[in-house]
Amino acid sequence: MNKFNVKINYLYNSGFSVETENYLLIFDYFKDTVDSCIKNRTTGAISEEDLNISKKLIVFSSHSHADHFNPVILEWEGIRSDISYVLSSDIQPNSNSKNINIISAYETLNIQGVEIKAFGSTDLGISFLVKVDGTNIFHSGDLNWWYWWDDEESDIKEAEQMFKAEISKIKANNIDIALFPVDPRLEHNYCVGGEYFIKELSPKIFIPMHFGEDYATTTKFKEKVASLPVDVKEIKHRGQELQL
């Protein structure tokens, strides 16, 4: 069994918090409200207490789509003056903060000791490969094989070519933990991107995302790829904690 000393909370859609020995990383934060009266990582949103953790704090947004970027994250600097932001170049933050780092596909950054490589997407923005405390974490953003069954044949072929070309650029890198879309809107094609990703890139752990509140899709995907050598995590509810 793989052991990485990493705690991940599923926040919503493609949003996750990732806590390691020395860092708290937050990816693609979107939904800032919760159904319960308690707001924290275990209910799926980030609280002031979460931000005041005694670890280095880095916040990532892969692109400007509203389900991946919430401008509220820029207000967190008022709580943590030492926060770092890593934002895709298509995002235009209404801020001149020195804590904001803008990155485009195929660029690299080293922020507070964390190595960050940006790769492309098959939609807007970028994907991230992050090396933190010895663990390689890939967050796909909207990089996926967007196989819409009712598209024109030429569009279906183009989507396949774009996705496979991008995966080939990532292939030389080791991935310990992958956060990747399994979007039920694709209907029976929900699994094709994730399955190809696993076969080509061999992540040790695969965590589904971009499924809205259709949690059953994560179970269905785990069953679909059961024969592959990867540990697929099922997501059962918002705020779910994974100790890896």
C-alpha positions in Angstrom: 0.0 0.0 0.0 1.2 3.5 -0.9 1.8 5.8 2.1 2.3 9.5 1.5 1.5 11.3 4.8 -1.0 13.4 2.9 -4.5 14.4 4.0 -7.0 15.4 1.2 -10.4 16.9 1.6 -12.9 16.9 -1.2 -14.4 20.4 -1.2 -16.7 20.5 -4.3 -16.5 19.8 -8.0 -12.7 20.1 -8.7 -11.9 21.7 -5.4 -9.6 20.0 -2.9 -7.5 20.9 0.1 -4.2 18.9 0.3 -2.3 18.9 3.6 1.2 17.6 3.8 3.8 17.8 6.6 4.7 21.4 5.9 2.0 22.8 3.5 -1.7 23.3 2.9 -2.5 23.5 -0.8 -6.0 24.4 -2.0 -7.0 23.7 -5.6 -9.8 25.2 -7.7 -11.9 26.5 -4.8 -15.4 27.2 -6.0 -18.3 26.8 -3.5 -17.8 28.9 -0.4 -21.1 28.1 1.3 -22.1 25.0 3.2 -25.4 23.3 4.1 -24.5 22.9 7.8 -23.8 25.7 10.3 -20.1 24.6 10.5 -17.8 25.8 7.8 -14.5 24.1 7.5 -12.6 21.5 5.3 -14.7 18.6 6.7 -17.9 20.2 5.4 -16.4 21.3 2.1 -15.4 24.9 2.5 -12.5 26.8 3.8 -12.7 28.6 7.1 -10.6 31.3 8.7 -9.3 28.6 11.1 -8.3 26.5 8.1 -6.3 29.4 6.7 -4.6 30.1 10.0 -3.0 26.6 10.0 0.6 26.7 11.1 1.8 25.6 7.7 2.7 27.3 4.4 -0.4 28.1 2.3 -0.5 27.9 -1.5 -3.8 28.4 -3.5 -4.1 27.2 -7.1 -6.7 28.0 -9.8 -6.4 26.2 -13.1 -8.6 28.6 -15.1 -11.3 31.2 -14.9 -14.4 29.1 -15.3 -16.7 29.9 -12.4 -16.7 26.3 -11.2 -12.9 26.4 -10.8 -12.2 30.0 -9.7 -14.0 32.0 -7.0 -12.6 35.5 -6.4 -13.2 35.0 -2.7 -9.8 33.3 -2.5 -8.1 36.7 -3.1 -9.7 38.0 0.2 -7.8 35.3 2.1 -4.7 37.4 1.9 -6.4 39.6 4.6 -6.3 36.6 6.9 -2.9 35.1 5.8 -0.5 37.8 4.6 2.0 35.2 3.6 -0.4 33.3 1.3 0.8 32.4 -2.2 -1.5 32.2 -5.2 -0.8 30.3 -8.4 -3.2 31.3 -11.1 -3.6 30.4 -14.7 -2.8 33.2 -17.1 -6.4 33.4 -18.3 -7.5 34.6 -14.9 -7.4 38.4 -14.5 -7.4 39.0 -10.7 -8.6 42.4 -9.5 -5.5 42.7 -7.4 -1.8 43.8 -7.7 -0.7 41.6 -4.8 2.9 40.5 -4.8 1.6 37.2 -3.6 -0.1 36.4 -6.9 1.9 34.2 -9.4 0.6 33.9 -12.9 1.6 30.8 -14.9 0.9 29.5 -18.4 1.2 26.0 -19.8 4.7 24.5 -19.8 6.1 27.0 -17.4 7.5 26.1 -14.0 7.6 27.9 -10.6 9.2 27.2 -7.3 7.1 28.7 -4.5 8.1 28.4 -0.9 10.0 25.1 -1.7 7.1 23.6 -3.8 8.0 22.7 -7.4 5.1 23.5 -9.8 4.9 22.5 -13.5 2.0 23.7 -15.6 0.7 21.6 -18.5 -2.0 22.3 -21.0 -5.7 21.6 -21.0 -8.3 20.5 -23.5 -10.5 23.4 -22.4 -9.5 26.7 -20.8 -6.4 27.2 -18.7 -3.9 24.7 -17.5 -3.3 21.6 -15.4 -0.8 21.3 -12.5 1.9 18.9 -11.5 3.0 19.8 -8.0 5.9 18.3 -6.0 5.4 18.9 -2.3 7.1 17.3 0.6 8.4 14.5 -1.7 4.9 13.7 -3.2 3.9 14.4 -6.8 0.3 15.5 -7.1 -1.4 16.2 -10.5 -4.5 18.3 -10.7 -6.1 18.1 -14.1 -8.2 21.3 -14.1 -10.3 20.8 -17.2 -7.9 18.6 -19.0 -10.0 15.6 -20.0 -11.0 13.6 -23.0 -14.2 15.6 -23.7 -16.0 12.8 -25.7 -19.5 14.2 -26.2 -21.3 11.4 -28.0 -23.6 13.8 -30.0 -20.7 15.9 -31.4 -19.8 16.0 -35.0 -17.4 13.2 -36.0 -14.6 15.7 -36.7 -15.0 17.3 -33.3 -14.9 13.9 -31.6 -11.7 13.1 -33.4 -10.2 16.4 -32.5 -11.0 16.0 -28.8 -9.3 12.7 -28.8 -6.2 14.0 -30.5 -5.9 17.0 -28.3 -6.2 14.9 -25.1 -3.7 12.2 -26.2 -1.2 14.8 -27.3 -1.3 16.5 -23.9 -1.0 13.2 -22.0 2.1 12.4 -24.1 3.7 15.6 -22.8 3.1 14.6 -19.2 4.2 11.0 -19.6 7.8 11.5 -18.5 6.7 12.6 -15.0 6.0 10.4 -12.0 2.6 10.9 -10.5 1.8 9.7 -7.0 -1.7 11.2 -6.6 -4.0 12.3 -9.5 -7.1 14.4 -9.3 -8.9 13.9 -12.5 -12.4 14.4 -14.0 -15.0 11.7 -14.3 -17.9 13.9 -15.6 -21.3 12.1 -15.7 -22.5 14.7 -18.3 -20.5 12.7 -20.8 -22.9 9.8 -20.2 -21.3 6.4 -21.1 -18.0 8.2 -22.1 -17.5 9.6 -18.5 -14.7 7.1 -18.0 -12.6 7.3 -21.2 -10.3 10.1 -20.1 -9.6 8.7 -16.7 -9.1 5.2 -18.0 -6.6 6.4 -20.6 -4.9 8.6 -18.1 -4.3 5.7 -15.7 -3.1 3.4 -18.5 -0.6 5.9 -19.9 0.6 7.7 -16.7 0.3 5.1 -14.0 -0.6 7.2 -11.0 -0.5 5.3 -7.8 -3.7 6.9 -6.4 -6.5 8.3 -8.6 -9.1 10.6 -7.0 -12.2 11.5 -9.2 -13.4 15.0 -9.5 -15.7 17.2 -11.7 -18.8 15.1 -11.0 -20.9 17.7 -9.3 -23.0 15.8 -6.7 -23.2 12.6 -8.6 -21.1 10.6 -6.1 -22.2 7.3 -7.6 -20.1 8.1 -10.6 -16.9 7.7 -8.5 -18.0 4.2 -7.4 -18.9 3.3 -11.0 -15.5 4.5 -12.2 -13.6 2.5 -9.5 -15.5 -0.6 -10.6 -14.8 0.1 -14.3 -11.0 0.2 -13.8 -10.8 -2.5 -11.1 -8.4 -4.5 -13.2 -5.8 -1.7 -13.5 -2.9 -1.3 -11.0 -4.2 1.9 -9.4 -5.9 2.8 -6.1 -9.1 4.6 -7.0 -10.8 6.5 -4.2 -14.6 6.8 -4.0 -16.0 10.1 -3.0 -19.2 9.7 -0.9 -19.8 13.3 0.3 -18.6 16.9 0.3 -15.8 17.4 2.8 -14.8 13.8 2.7 -11.3 13.3 4.2 -8.8 10.9 2.6 -5.7 9.9 4.6 -3.1 8.8 2.1 
